[in-house]
Amino acid sequence: QIGLFFDSMLGTATPSGAGPYVRTWAGPTSSSPTRTMLTMCRGISPNIYSLLGGVVSSTTLTYERNNYVMAAADIVGKNLATDTLDSVSPSTVTYITTPQTVFKIDAIGGTPAAVDCDILNVELTMNTATTTRYGLGTLTPCVYNYGEMEFTLSVTASASNSVMRTLAELQLGTTPASARREVQLVSTSGTNELEINFVGALSEPIVFTSDDDGVSTFELTMSALVDASSTLTSDYLTISLTNGVAVYF
């Protein structure tokens, strides 16, 4: 159900296919997306409360080697109300792991190639800076406001990898190059697949020769940008999710 995070942040996706089903999302560019509203209920009777009219403001996907791919979300709601707990059937869960994930990278317009074993950790942060706006005559927010959206991809890579070392060294010298890259992350388990396509440029100082469990590494952060030359996406971010879920509820 990771797709619920994307539906509530990037806009509600209409699935195609007939088992497996495919849902796709793209980073907003010219208009605010139509987002899925969520209700979050928790508690033990009689202290049960629900967050109403919730939307996902930000989501972080974390890929750590030899681990599950983890998703965390911040949800902004319009109101809190007393509630009762409904009967919920457990979902059939397919876990995404980093050993099932392929990391590819290349200059924009090139053909991204896999550098899996030298990539130690990856973190994709998607922040829509959503807030609520209050007005006169109501105790609850009137609308959601969308701030300056920020999408970043952070990568920890072995310093021995020539592809990542070349990218890191572009920041050295008196006239550092504007290092733009397109990245693809694909996690596959049978007919289930999560694909992330990201286009960005180095946006923070590189951390050279840090240490990760005895491995000399580079730490790089890229901020998203639109580049029509990309071979992966005409947007700065696209997400595709393939699974057997026809509807969430």
Salt bridges, closest charged atoms under 4 A:
ASP212 OD1 - ARG65 NH2 2.84
ASP227 OD2 - ARG180 NH1 3.22
